[in-house]
Amino acid sequence: MKKGDILAAYDNKIGIVYQPRKGKVKTTTPEHAKAIQEALEQYFDNKLAESDSRQLEEYIEKQFEGCEELPVRSMPNLLETDSLYRLEIMLANDCNLNCRYCYAKGGSYRQKAQHLKPETALEYLEKLLVGTYRKIHVVMFFGGEPTLCPDTIEAVCDFFEKNTAKGIFQNMPKFTMVSNATLIDEKMAKIIAKYQIRVTVSVDGPQQVNDCLRIDRAGNGTYKRIERGIQNLKEQGTAPAMIETTYTTLHQQMGYTRDEVRDFLCSEFGVEKVLVADCGHGGDESLVIENGRDVWDSDQFSDGKIRFASRLSKKYFSDITCGAGTESFILLPNGDLFPCHFFVGHKEYQIACYKDGQFDFTKYSEVLERLRKAHKIQNEKCSECWAKELCRACPASMLLHENGDGMSCHAERQWQEKIVLDYAGSHSASSVQE
């Protein structure tokens, strides 16, 4: 029995024993779960007598008797599939803003600023997709700031519309975009409405705090321009699908809690979904929330319960948190491909480059090997953690950050433990024998 194979936990209502590799949760009393938890802690610290260790192993094995370990899901290879989950298109590694916490260095990703022209985008898509991929689920417009290139956005959407009508693609992808909204004028709003692009707008709360964080190149606040951009969307019948906020130490200093920021933005802009994410490393380090994610965040907790329930119903074990580099990738203005925007600028993760009118995937096999180091079963740290199945650790954070994960593992385990307990309390589950 390995440390990452089992969890015993309890609250004041229920106790559980959970085996993630078998996808099974069993319930018991809080008192019995506490006793199991204490025994497991001694077992993994090698403090139990040999006979007691053997008895505990036999007890756990008996509780999950007949439950086989789930097979590990085999990951697709970009060159061996005709389906993409997501195609990110970086329309510009450039931005009209200079947000203080920006990990992408003002949208440039430490590279020379480039804008993807419509004719270049069509050339890339023709060579990259036609004859290779029959289905693309999501096309995501990204930057920098994607609305710096409205004509390119329109050209890309038109490309998919025409080729879907011809039968080259099986379906129209869903179009999404992350934008600061300051450049969403009437023209851009009409393009968004025409192609039903789901827009996530970045706003950091009330004007007082937003205008200290989300500033333009001249250091001016942006709240009023964001407000106007959202209004232009609404006038075309396409309110933002979501608002995304970066929660910082400045919010704390000004007395704004996460819930207060969320409630304000929901009310101010009439948007139901607001994601409040803690500021991480990459920009102004004084703004970083260290290990401070709100474990009981209602939106994330609700999403986590849904994901947990869906994982328990699956017939396989998935040991990665996203398909970057295996089911999706990002296309840059110069024709380079990377697993996702977080890897941009790290040449060792470059999937392909565009040269002599073709995409060269020569280095892709080497990138796959590097990405496998973020797989939970192979990663030494993750393999010993019971939370690996549902953990949301970003592969880029795990591979690129010096601390090896880029997040608080302790907070993640707290969050997941509460999800498992809440799920067990509201769903029928078999009980362990006391």
C-alpha positions as a LaTeX table, in Angstrom:
\begin{tabular}{lrrr}
\hline
Residue & $x$ (\AA) & $y$ (\AA) & $z$ (\AA) \\
\hline
Met1 & 0.00 & 0.00 & 0.00 \\
Lys2 & 1.47 & 3.33 & $-1.10$ \\
Lys3 & 0.87 & 6.75 & 0.39 \\
Gly4 & $-0.98$ & 8.08 & $-2.65$ \\
Asp5 & $-3.37$ & 5.11 & $-2.82$ \\
Ile6 & $-5.72$ & 5.94 & 0.04 \\
Leu7 & $-7.44$ & 8.74 & 1.95 \\
Ala8 & $-9.31$ & 8.53 & 5.23 \\
Ala9 & $-11.06$ & 11.75 & 6.23 \\
Tyr10 & $-13.98$ & 12.97 & 8.31 \\
Asp11 & $-15.99$ & 15.98 & 9.39 \\
Asn12 & $-18.63$ & 16.31 & 12.10 \\
Lys13 & $-21.20$ & 14.41 & 10.01 \\
Ile14 & $-19.48$ & 11.67 & 8.03 \\
Gly15 & $-16.27$ & 9.74 & 7.55 \\
Ile16 & $-14.90$ & 8.39 & 4.27 \\
Val17 & $-12.26$ & 6.09 & 2.87 \\
Tyr18 & $-11.32$ & 6.92 & $-0.73$ \\
Gln19 & $-9.17$ & 5.01 & $-3.22$ \\
Pro20 & $-8.57$ & 7.30 & $-6.23$ \\
Arg21 & $-6.96$ & 4.67 & $-8.47$ \\
Lys22 & $-10.05$ & 2.49 & $-8.07$ \\
Gly23 & $-12.45$ & 5.40 & $-8.27$ \\
Lys24 & $-14.30$ & 4.35 & $-5.11$ \\
Val25 & $-15.49$ & 6.23 & $-2.03$ \\
Lys26 & $-16.85$ & 4.37 & 1.00 \\
Thr27 & $-18.53$ & 5.95 & 4.01 \\
Thr28 & $-18.25$ & 5.32 & 7.73 \\
Thr29 & $-18.66$ & 7.22 & 10.98 \\
Pro30 & $-16.42$ & 10.20 & 11.75 \\
Glu31 & $-14.98$ & 8.31 & 14.73 \\
His32 & $-14.05$ & 5.25 & 12.66 \\
Ala33 & $-12.58$ & 7.36 & 9.85 \\
Lys34 & $-10.46$ & 9.20 & 12.42 \\
Ala35 & $-9.13$ & 5.88 & 13.73 \\
Ile36 & $-8.28$ & 4.73 & 10.20 \\
Gln37 & $-6.62$ & 8.07 & 9.44 \\
Glu38 & $-4.44$ & 7.84 & 12.54 \\
Ala39 & $-3.48$ & 4.25 & 11.72 \\
Leu40 & $-2.57$ & 5.22 & 8.17 \\
Glu41 & $-0.39$ & 8.09 & 9.37 \\
Gln42 & 1.54 & 5.71 & 11.63 \\
Tyr43 & 1.74 & 3.15 & 8.83 \\
Phe44 & 3.30 & 5.57 & 6.35 \\
Asp45 & 5.66 & 6.91 & 9.03 \\
Asn46 & 6.78 & 3.28 & 9.69 \\
Lys47 & 5.63 & 3.54 & 13.31 \\
Leu48 & 3.32 & 0.50 & 13.32 \\
Ala49 & 4.45 & $-2.94$ & 14.36 \\
Glu50 & 4.78 & $-5.39$ & 11.49 \\
Ser51 & 1.72 & $-7.36$ & 12.58 \\
Asp52 & $-0.38$ & $-4.18$ & 12.88 \\
Ser53 & 0.77 & $-2.99$ & 9.45 \\
Arg54 & $-0.22$ & $-6.30$ & 7.89 \\
Gln55 & $-3.59$ & $-6.17$ & 9.63 \\
Leu56 & $-4.25$ & $-2.65$ & 8.32 \\
Glu57 & $-3.28$ & $-3.66$ & 4.77 \\
Glu58 & $-5.65$ & $-6.64$ & 4.92 \\
Tyr59 & $-8.43$ & $-4.46$ & 6.31 \\
Ile60 & $-8.13$ & $-1.86$ & 3.54 \\
Glu61 & $-7.86$ & $-4.53$ & 0.88 \\
Lys62 & $-11.01$ & $-6.21$ & 2.15 \\
Gln63 & $-13.01$ & $-2.95$ & 2.00 \\
Phe64 & $-12.26$ & $-2.57$ & $-1.70$ \\
Glu65 & $-12.27$ & $-6.27$ & $-2.55$ \\
Gly66 & $-13.34$ & $-6.86$ & $-6.13$ \\
Cys67 & $-12.63$ & $-3.26$ & $-7.16$ \\
Glu68 & $-10.00$ & $-3.26$ & $-9.87$ \\
Glu69 & $-7.61$ & $-0.39$ & $-10.48$ \\
Leu70 & $-8.84$ & 1.79 & $-13.31$ \\
Pro71 & $-6.75$ & 1.65 & $-16.47$ \\
Val72 & $-4.78$ & 4.81 & $-17.19$ \\
Arg73 & $-6.23$ & 6.78 & $-20.05$ \\
Ser74 & $-3.91$ & 6.72 & $-23.05$ \\
Met75 & $-3.14$ & 10.24 & $-24.20$ \\
Pro76 & $-3.63$ & 11.17 & $-27.85$ \\
Asn77 & $-0.79$ & 12.33 & $-30.06$ \\
Leu78 & $-1.36$ & 15.47 & $-32.13$ \\
Leu79 & 0.01 & 13.67 & $-35.18$ \\
Glu80 & $-2.12$ & 10.55 & $-34.70$ \\
Thr81 & $-5.60$ & 12.02 & $-34.25$ \\
Asp82 & $-8.11$ & 13.78 & $-36.47$ \\
Ser83 & $-9.70$ & 15.67 & $-33.58$ \\
Leu84 & $-8.49$ & 18.65 & $-31.56$ \\
Tyr85 & $-10.08$ & 19.69 & $-28.30$ \\
Arg86 & $-8.81$ & 23.26 & $-28.50$ \\
Leu87 & $-6.88$ & 25.41 & $-30.93$ \\
Glu88 & $-5.55$ & 28.57 & $-29.30$ \\
Ile89 & $-4.63$ & 31.34 & $-31.73$ \\
Met90 & $-2.39$ & 34.08 & $-30.41$ \\
Leu91 & $-3.45$ & 36.96 & $-32.61$ \\
Ala92 & $-0.88$ & 39.32 & $-31.15$ \\
Asn93 & 1.93 & 38.91 & $-28.67$ \\
Asp94 & 1.22 & 42.53 & $-27.93$ \\
Cys95 & $-1.20$ & 44.44 & $-25.71$ \\
Asn96 & $-2.49$ & 47.98 & $-25.35$ \\
Leu97 & $-2.35$ & 47.58 & $-21.56$ \\
Asn98 & 0.45 & 47.04 & $-19.07$ \\
Cys99 & $-1.21$ & 45.35 & $-16.10$ \\
Arg100 & 1.02 & 45.31 & $-13.06$ \\
Tyr101 & 0.77 & 41.56 & $-12.42$ \\
Cys102 & 1.04 & 40.41 & $-16.06$ \\
Tyr103 & 3.09 & 37.23 & $-16.34$ \\
Ala104 & 3.40 & 37.78 & $-20.10$ \\
Lys105 & 5.37 & 41.03 & $-19.79$ \\
Gly106 & 2.73 & 43.28 & $-21.31$ \\
Gly107 & 1.52 & 40.52 & $-23.63$ \\
Ser108 & 4.88 & 40.16 & $-25.41$ \\
Tyr109 & 6.00 & 36.93 & $-23.74$ \\
Arg110 & 9.49 & 38.46 & $-23.90$ \\
Gln111 & 9.44 & 38.36 & $-27.69$ \\
Lys112 & 9.26 & 40.94 & $-30.45$ \\
Ala113 & 5.66 & 42.10 & $-30.81$ \\
Gln114 & 3.86 & 40.68 & $-33.84$ \\
His115 & 0.29 & 40.81 & $-35.10$ \\
Leu116 & $-1.22$ & 37.93 & $-37.07$ \\
Lys117 & $-2.48$ & 39.24 & $-40.41$ \\
Pro118 & $-5.64$ & 37.75 & $-41.98$ \\
Glu119 & $-3.84$ & 36.32 & $-45.03$ \\
Thr120 & $-1.13$ & 34.76 & $-42.87$ \\
Ala121 & $-3.69$ & 33.23 & $-40.53$ \\
Leu122 & $-5.52$ & 31.64 & $-43.45$ \\
Glu123 & $-2.27$ & 30.21 & $-44.81$ \\
Tyr124 & $-1.40$ & 28.68 & $-41.43$ \\
Leu125 & $-4.86$ & 27.18 & $-40.92$ \\
Glu126 & $-4.94$ & 25.70 & $-44.42$ \\
Lys127 & $-1.57$ & 23.98 & $-43.97$ \\
Leu128 & $-2.13$ & 22.99 & $-40.34$ \\
Leu129 & $-5.72$ & 21.76 & $-40.29$ \\
Val130 & $-7.10$ & 20.87 & $-43.73$ \\
Gly131 & $-6.59$ & 17.20 & $-44.48$ \\
Thr132 & $-5.37$ & 16.50 & $-40.94$ \\
Tyr133 & $-8.12$ & 17.38 & $-38.47$ \\
Arg134 & $-11.78$ & 16.67 & $-39.09$ \\
Lys135 & $-13.05$ & 18.11 & $-35.83$ \\
Ile136 & $-11.97$ & 21.09 & $-33.74$ \\
His137 & $-14.12$ & 21.54 & $-30.64$ \\
Val138 & $-12.95$ & 24.99 & $-29.51$ \\
Val139 & $-11.07$ & 27.84 & $-31.19$ \\
Met140 & $-9.77$ & 30.32 & $-28.63$ \\
Phe141 & $-8.62$ & 33.82 & $-29.63$ \\
Phe142 & $-5.84$ & 34.90 & $-27.32$ \\
Gly143 & $-3.03$ & 37.40 & $-26.83$ \\
Gly144 & $-1.67$ & 39.77 & $-25.64$ \\
Glu145 & $-4.90$ & 41.42 & $-26.60$ \\
Pro146 & $-6.74$ & 39.62 & $-29.44$ \\
Thr147 & $-8.98$ & 42.59 & $-30.33$ \\
Leu148 & $-5.92$ & 44.35 & $-31.73$ \\
Cys149 & $-6.66$ & 42.18 & $-34.80$ \\
Pro150 & $-10.41$ & 42.35 & $-35.56$ \\
Asp151 & $-9.98$ & 41.59 & $-39.27$ \\
Thr152 & $-8.02$ & 38.44 & $-38.47$ \\
Ile153 & $-10.67$ & 37.24 & $-36.03$ \\
Glu154 & $-13.31$ & 37.69 & $-38.72$ \\
Ala155 & $-11.16$ & 35.91 & $-41.32$ \\
Val156 & $-10.55$ & 32.91 & $-39.04$ \\
Cys157 & $-14.25$ & 32.56 & $-38.19$ \\
Asp158 & $-15.13$ & 32.82 & $-41.89$ \\
Phe159 & $-12.51$ & 30.13 & $-42.69$ \\
Phe160 & $-14.20$ & 27.65 & $-40.37$ \\
Glu161 & $-17.69$ & 28.58 & $-41.53$ \\
Lys162 & $-16.83$ & 28.00 & $-45.20$ \\
Asn163 & $-14.88$ & 24.79 & $-44.64$ \\
Thr164 & $-17.57$ & 23.35 & $-42.40$ \\
Ala165 & $-20.13$ & 24.07 & $-45.11$ \\
Lys166 & $-17.88$ & 22.20 & $-47.58$ \\
Gly167 & $-17.69$ & 19.18 & $-45.27$ \\
Ile168 & $-13.97$ & 19.54 & $-44.64$ \\
Phe169 & $-14.72$ & 19.91 & $-40.93$ \\
Gln170 & $-17.46$ & 17.91 & $-39.24$ \\
Asn171 & $-18.71$ & 20.81 & $-37.16$ \\
Met172 & $-18.34$ & 24.50 & $-36.47$ \\
Pro173 & $-16.08$ & 24.95 & $-33.46$ \\
Lys174 & $-17.13$ & 27.02 & $-30.48$ \\
Phe175 & $-15.30$ & 30.35 & $-30.57$ \\
Thr176 & $-14.01$ & 31.86 & $-27.33$ \\
Met177 & $-11.92$ & 34.90 & $-26.50$ \\
Val178 & $-10.15$ & 36.42 & $-23.50$ \\
Ser179 & $-10.09$ & 40.22 & $-23.78$ \\
Asn180 & $-9.52$ & 43.34 & $-21.71$ \\
Ala181 & $-12.56$ & 44.81 & $-23.59$ \\
Thr182 & $-11.01$ & 48.27 & $-23.93$ \\
Leu183 & $-10.88$ & 47.94 & $-27.75$ \\
Ile184 & $-14.30$ & 46.35 & $-28.24$ \\
Asp185 & $-15.93$ & 49.02 & $-30.37$ \\
Glu186 & $-19.10$ & 48.62 & $-32.45$ \\
Lys187 & $-17.26$ & 46.83 & $-35.28$ \\
Met188 & $-15.62$ & 44.31 & $-32.96$ \\
Ala189 & $-18.87$ & 43.75 & $-31.07$ \\
Lys190 & $-20.67$ & 42.98 & $-34.34$ \\
Ile191 & $-18.03$ & 40.39 & $-35.30$ \\
Ile192 & $-18.38$ & 38.79 & $-31.87$ \\
Ala193 & $-22.16$ & 38.69 & $-32.23$ \\
Lys194 & $-22.08$ & 37.35 & $-35.80$ \\
Tyr195 & $-19.93$ & 34.34 & $-34.90$ \\
Gln196 & $-21.28$ & 33.90 & $-31.35$ \\
Ile197 & $-17.84$ & 34.28 & $-29.79$ \\
Arg198 & $-17.98$ & 33.66 & $-26.02$ \\
Val199 & $-15.97$ & 36.47 & $-24.48$ \\
Thr200 & $-14.29$ & 36.43 & $-21.08$ \\
Val201 & $-13.54$ & 39.97 & $-19.95$ \\
Ser202 & $-10.81$ & 40.80 & $-17.45$ \\
Val203 & $-11.85$ & 43.29 & $-14.75$ \\
Asp204 & $-10.34$ & 43.49 & $-11.29$ \\
Gly205 & $-13.24$ & 44.86 & $-9.30$ \\
Pro206 & $-14.45$ & 48.37 & $-8.46$ \\
Gln207 & $-12.77$ & 51.24 & $-10.32$ \\
Gln208 & $-10.70$ & 52.19 & $-7.28$ \\
Val209 & $-8.76$ & 48.92 & $-7.35$ \\
Asn210 & $-9.04$ & 48.07 & $-11.06$ \\
Asp211 & $-7.42$ & 51.35 & $-12.11$ \\
Cys212 & $-4.43$ & 50.68 & $-9.87$ \\
Leu213 & $-3.83$ & 47.28 & $-11.46$ \\
Arg214 & $-5.15$ & 47.27 & $-15.02$ \\
Ile215 & $-3.39$ & 50.26 & $-16.52$ \\
Asp216 & $-2.48$ & 51.26 & $-20.06$ \\
Arg217 & 0.99 & 51.99 & $-21.40$ \\
Ala218 & 0.77 & 55.57 & $-20.13$ \\
Gly219 & $-0.19$ & 54.42 & $-16.63$ \\
Asn220 & $-3.86$ & 55.43 & $-16.91$ \\
Gly221 & $-6.72$ & 53.41 & $-15.44$ \\
Thr222 & $-8.98$ & 51.41 & $-17.77$ \\
Tyr223 & $-12.25$ & 50.86 & $-15.92$ \\
Lys224 & $-14.35$ & 53.31 & $-17.98$ \\
Arg225 & $-13.05$ & 51.84 & $-21.25$ \\
Ile226 & $-13.81$ & 48.31 & $-20.06$ \\
Glu227 & $-17.28$ & 49.47 & $-19.07$ \\
Arg228 & $-17.86$ & 50.89 & $-22.56$ \\
Gly229 & $-16.59$ & 47.73 & $-24.24$ \\
Ile230 & $-19.00$ & 45.60 & $-22.24$ \\
Gln231 & $-21.81$ & 47.99 & $-23.11$ \\
Asn232 & $-20.98$ & 47.62 & $-26.82$ \\
Leu233 & $-21.23$ & 43.85 & $-26.43$ \\
Lys234 & $-24.61$ & 44.13 & $-24.72$ \\
Glu235 & $-25.93$ & 46.41 & $-27.45$ \\
Gln236 & $-25.23$ & 43.62 & $-29.92$ \\
Gly237 & $-26.96$ & 41.07 & $-27.69$ \\
Thr238 & $-23.75$ & 39.36 & $-26.56$ \\
Ala239 & $-22.98$ & 40.08 & $-22.92$ \\
Pro240 & $-19.69$ & 38.61 & $-21.64$ \\
Ala241 & $-19.92$ & 34.90 & $-20.89$ \\
Met242 & $-17.68$ & 35.42 & $-17.89$ \\
Ile243 & $-15.67$ & 38.04 & $-16.04$ \\
Glu244 & $-12.25$ & 37.07 & $-14.76$ \\
Thr245 & $-10.60$ & 38.85 & $-11.85$ \\
Thr246 & $-7.06$ & 38.64 & $-10.52$ \\
Tyr247 & $-7.23$ & 38.95 & $-6.74$ \\
Thr248 & $-4.15$ & 40.61 & $-5.26$ \\
Thr249 & $-2.66$ & 41.90 & $-2.02$ \\
Leu250 & $-3.90$ & 45.34 & $-3.11$ \\
His251 & $-7.50$ & 44.10 & $-2.86$ \\
Gln252 & $-6.74$ & 42.97 & 0.67 \\
Gln253 & $-5.16$ & 46.28 & 1.59 \\
Met254 & $-8.20$ & 48.16 & 0.25 \\
Gly255 & $-10.50$ & 45.91 & 2.26 \\
Tyr256 & $-12.09$ & 43.93 & $-0.62$ \\
Thr257 & $-12.74$ & 40.24 & $-0.03$ \\
Arg258 & $-13.09$ & 37.81 & $-2.92$ \\
Asp259 & $-16.84$ & 37.54 & $-2.34$ \\
Glu260 & $-17.24$ & 41.32 & $-2.32$ \\
Val261 & $-15.36$ & 41.64 & $-5.61$ \\
Arg262 & $-17.45$ & 38.89 & $-7.16$ \\
Asp263 & $-20.74$ & 40.33 & $-5.94$ \\
Phe264 & $-19.83$ & 43.80 & $-7.18$ \\
Leu265 & $-18.95$ & 42.63 & $-10.69$ \\
Cys266 & $-22.04$ & 40.42 & $-10.98$ \\
Ser267 & $-24.23$ & 43.36 & $-10.02$ \\
Glu268 & $-22.35$ & 46.06 & $-11.95$ \\
Phe269 & $-22.20$ & 44.25 & $-15.29$ \\
Gly270 & $-25.11$ & 41.83 & $-15.03$ \\
Val271 & $-22.86$ & 38.80 & $-15.54$ \\
Glu272 & $-23.66$ & 35.62 & $-13.63$ \\
Lys273 & $-20.25$ & 33.93 & $-13.78$ \\
Val274 & $-17.28$ & 35.72 & $-12.23$ \\
Leu275 & $-14.04$ & 33.83 & $-11.60$ \\
Val276 & $-11.80$ & 35.28 & $-8.90$ \\
Ala277 & $-8.28$ & 33.84 & $-9.20$ \\
Asp278 & $-5.45$ & 34.62 & $-6.81$ \\
Cys279 & $-2.50$ & 36.53 & $-8.24$ \\
Gly280 & 0.49 & 34.31 & $-8.97$ \\
His281 & 4.12 & 34.93 & $-9.78$ \\
Gly282 & 5.33 & 36.55 & $-12.98$ \\
Gly283 & 4.63 & 40.26 & $-12.60$ \\
Asp284 & 4.76 & 42.62 & $-9.63$ \\
Glu285 & 5.71 & 40.21 & $-6.85$ \\
Ser286 & 4.24 & 42.50 & $-4.17$ \\
Leu287 & 0.78 & 41.63 & $-5.51$ \\
Val288 & 1.14 & 37.85 & $-5.21$ \\
Ile289 & $-1.22$ & 35.97 & $-2.90$ \\
Glu290 & 1.01 & 33.33 & $-1.32$ \\
Asn291 & $-0.81$ & 30.03 & $-0.72$ \\
Gly292 & $-3.96$ & 32.03 & $-0.25$ \\
Arg293 & $-6.55$ & 30.52 & $-2.54$ \\
Asp294 & $-9.92$ & 30.50 & $-0.86$ \\
Val295 & $-10.46$ & 26.78 & $-0.28$ \\
Trp296 & $-14.17$ & 27.29 & 0.22 \\
Asp297 & $-14.70$ & 29.47 & $-2.86$ \\
Ser298 & $-18.30$ & 28.68 & $-3.78$ \\
Asp299 & $-17.96$ & 28.70 & $-7.58$ \\
Gln300 & $-14.82$ & 26.58 & $-7.67$ \\
Phe301 & $-16.18$ & 24.25 & $-5.02$ \\
Ser302 & $-19.36$ & 23.68 & $-6.99$ \\
Asp303 & $-17.37$ & 23.02 & $-10.17$ \\
Gly304 & $-15.12$ & 20.66 & $-8.22$ \\
Lys305 & $-18.07$ & 18.58 & $-7.00$ \\
Ile306 & $-19.35$ & 18.21 & $-10.56$ \\
Arg307 & $-15.92$ & 17.16 & $-11.79$ \\
Phe308 & $-15.49$ & 14.71 & $-8.93$ \\
Ala309 & $-18.85$ & 13.07 & $-9.63$ \\
Ser310 & $-18.02$ & 12.76 & $-13.33$ \\
Arg311 & $-14.59$ & 11.26 & $-12.57$ \\
Leu312 & $-16.14$ & 8.56 & $-10.35$ \\
Ser313 & $-18.41$ & 7.49 & $-13.20$ \\
Lys314 & $-15.55$ & 7.08 & $-15.68$ \\
Lys315 & $-13.98$ & 3.75 & $-16.52$ \\
Tyr316 & $-10.42$ & 5.04 & $-16.67$ \\
Phe317 & $-7.93$ & 7.03 & $-14.61$ \\
Ser318 & $-6.68$ & 10.31 & $-16.09$ \\
Asp319 & $-3.31$ & 11.36 & $-14.72$ \\
Ile320 & $-3.09$ & 14.78 & $-16.38$ \\
Thr321 & $-5.09$ & 17.93 & $-15.73$ \\
Cys322 & $-5.22$ & 19.24 & $-19.29$ \\
Gly323 & $-4.43$ & 18.15 & $-22.83$ \\
Ala324 & $-1.91$ & 20.89 & $-23.64$ \\
Gly325 & 0.41 & 19.46 & $-26.27$ \\
Thr326 & $-1.63$ & 16.29 & $-26.71$ \\
Glu327 & $-5.17$ & 17.47 & $-27.44$ \\
Ser328 & $-4.56$ & 21.17 & $-27.92$ \\
Phe329 & $-1.90$ & 23.74 & $-28.79$ \\
Ile330 & $-1.39$ & 27.43 & $-29.44$ \\
Leu331 & $-0.49$ & 28.98 & $-32.80$ \\
Leu332 & 1.70 & 32.10 & $-32.66$ \\
Pro333 & 1.83 & 34.96 & $-35.21$ \\
Asn334 & 5.20 & 33.68 & $-36.51$ \\
Gly335 & 3.88 & 30.14 & $-37.05$ \\
Asp336 & 5.40 & 28.53 & $-33.98$ \\
Leu337 & 3.30 & 26.01 & $-32.04$ \\
Phe338 & 3.49 & 25.48 & $-28.27$ \\
Pro339 & 1.36 & 23.33 & $-25.91$ \\
Cys340 & $-0.38$ & 26.45 & $-24.56$ \\
His341 & 0.28 & 30.14 & $-23.88$ \\
Phe342 & 2.07 & 29.43 & $-20.60$ \\
Phe343 & 4.85 & 27.63 & $-22.48$ \\
Val344 & 5.43 & 30.45 & $-24.98$ \\
Gly345 & 9.03 & 31.65 & $-24.82$ \\
His346 & 10.34 & 28.29 & $-23.61$ \\
Lys347 & 11.90 & 26.96 & $-26.79$ \\
Glu348 & 12.37 & 23.47 & $-25.36$ \\
Tyr349 & 8.57 & 23.12 & $-25.48$ \\
Gln350 & 8.15 & 24.28 & $-29.07$ \\
Ile351 & 6.00 & 21.65 & $-30.79$ \\
Ala352 & 6.54 & 22.86 & $-34.36$ \\
Cys353 & 7.62 & 25.80 & $-36.49$ \\
Tyr354 & 6.51 & 27.05 & $-39.90$ \\
Lys355 & 9.19 & 27.03 & $-42.56$ \\
Asp356 & 9.26 & 26.59 & $-46.32$ \\
Gly357 & 5.46 & 26.65 & $-46.43$ \\
Gln358 & 4.99 & 23.70 & $-44.04$ \\
Phe359 & 4.80 & 22.97 & $-40.35$ \\
Asp360 & 7.85 & 21.10 & $-39.10$ \\
Phe361 & 7.04 & 18.75 & $-36.19$ \\
Thr362 & 10.53 & 17.27 & $-35.90$ \\
Lys363 & 10.90 & 18.27 & $-32.23$ \\
Tyr364 & 7.44 & 17.13 & $-31.16$ \\
Ser365 & 8.50 & 13.73 & $-29.78$ \\
Glu366 & 11.02 & 15.46 & $-27.49$ \\
Val367 & 8.31 & 17.83 & $-26.23$ \\
Leu368 & 6.02 & 14.90 & $-25.47$ \\
Glu369 & 8.71 & 13.35 & $-23.29$ \\
Arg370 & 9.08 & 16.58 & $-21.35$ \\
Leu371 & 5.31 & 16.89 & $-20.90$ \\
Arg372 & 5.12 & 13.36 & $-19.49$ \\
Lys373 & 7.06 & 14.55 & $-16.44$ \\
Ala374 & 3.85 & 16.35 & $-15.41$ \\
His375 & 1.80 & 13.16 & $-15.56$ \\
Lys376 & 0.62 & 12.39 & $-12.05$ \\
Ile377 & 1.65 & 8.74 & $-11.96$ \\
Gln378 & 5.12 & 9.46 & $-13.31$ \\
Asn379 & 5.76 & 12.64 & $-11.32$ \\
Glu380 & 7.44 & 11.53 & $-8.07$ \\
Lys381 & 5.75 & 14.13 & $-5.90$ \\
Cys382 & 2.28 & 13.53 & $-7.36$ \\
Ser383 & 2.50 & 9.74 & $-7.33$ \\
Glu384 & 2.58 & 9.79 & $-3.51$ \\
Cys385 & $-0.45$ & 12.08 & $-3.20$ \\
Trp386 & $-4.01$ & 10.74 & $-2.92$ \\
Ala387 & $-5.35$ & 13.94 & $-4.54$ \\
Lys388 & $-3.68$ & 13.34 & $-7.90$ \\
Glu389 & $-6.83$ & 12.23 & $-9.72$ \\
Leu390 & $-8.77$ & 15.47 & $-9.32$ \\
Cys391 & $-5.84$ & 17.85 & $-8.79$ \\
Arg392 & $-5.93$ & 20.93 & $-11.01$ \\
Ala393 & $-2.19$ & 21.64 & $-11.00$ \\
Cys394 & $-1.25$ & 23.22 & $-14.33$ \\
Pro395 & 1.38 & 21.21 & $-16.25$ \\
Ala396 & 3.19 & 24.42 & $-17.15$ \\
Ser397 & 3.38 & 25.38 & $-13.48$ \\
Met398 & 4.66 & 21.94 & $-12.56$ \\
Leu399 & 7.31 & 21.95 & $-15.27$ \\
Leu400 & 8.42 & 25.58 & $-15.41$ \\
His401 & 8.31 & 26.79 & $-11.81$ \\
Glu402 & 11.29 & 26.25 & $-9.55$ \\
Asn403 & 9.16 & 24.85 & $-6.75$ \\
Gly404 & 7.91 & 22.10 & $-9.05$ \\
Asp405 & 4.19 & 22.76 & $-8.87$ \\
Gly406 & 3.48 & 26.50 & $-8.86$ \\
Met407 & 0.65 & 26.07 & $-6.40$ \\
Ser408 & $-0.08$ & 25.11 & $-2.81$ \\
Cys409 & $-0.40$ & 21.34 & $-2.58$ \\
His410 & $-1.65$ & 21.67 & 0.99 \\
Ala411 & $-4.51$ & 23.97 & $-0.08$ \\
Glu412 & $-5.34$ & 21.65 & $-2.97$ \\
Arg413 & $-5.62$ & 18.65 & $-0.67$ \\
Gln414 & $-7.80$ & 20.63 & 1.75 \\
Trp415 & $-10.09$ & 21.64 & $-1.10$ \\
Gln416 & $-10.38$ & 18.11 & $-2.47$ \\
Glu417 & $-10.91$ & 16.53 & 0.93 \\
Lys418 & $-13.92$ & 18.78 & 1.51 \\
Ile419 & $-15.27$ & 17.90 & $-1.95$ \\
Val420 & $-15.01$ & 14.16 & $-1.27$ \\
Leu421 & $-16.71$ & 14.51 & 2.10 \\
Asp422 & $-19.48$ & 16.70 & 0.69 \\
Tyr423 & $-20.00$ & 14.29 & $-2.21$ \\
Ala424 & $-20.17$ & 11.25 & 0.07 \\
Gly425 & $-22.68$ & 13.01 & 2.31 \\
Ser426 & $-25.04$ & 13.77 & $-0.55$ \\
His427 & $-24.69$ & 10.57 & $-2.63$ \\
Ser428 & $-25.40$ & 6.97 & $-1.80$ \\
Ala429 & $-22.20$ & 5.05 & $-1.20$ \\
Ser430 & $-21.39$ & 1.68 & 0.33 \\
Ser431 & $-20.00$ & 1.65 & 3.85 \\
Val432 & $-16.82$ & 0.19 & 5.25 \\
Gln433 & $-17.01$ & $-2.51$ & 7.88 \\
Glu434 & $-15.98$ & $-1.32$ & 11.32 \\
\hline
\end{tabular}
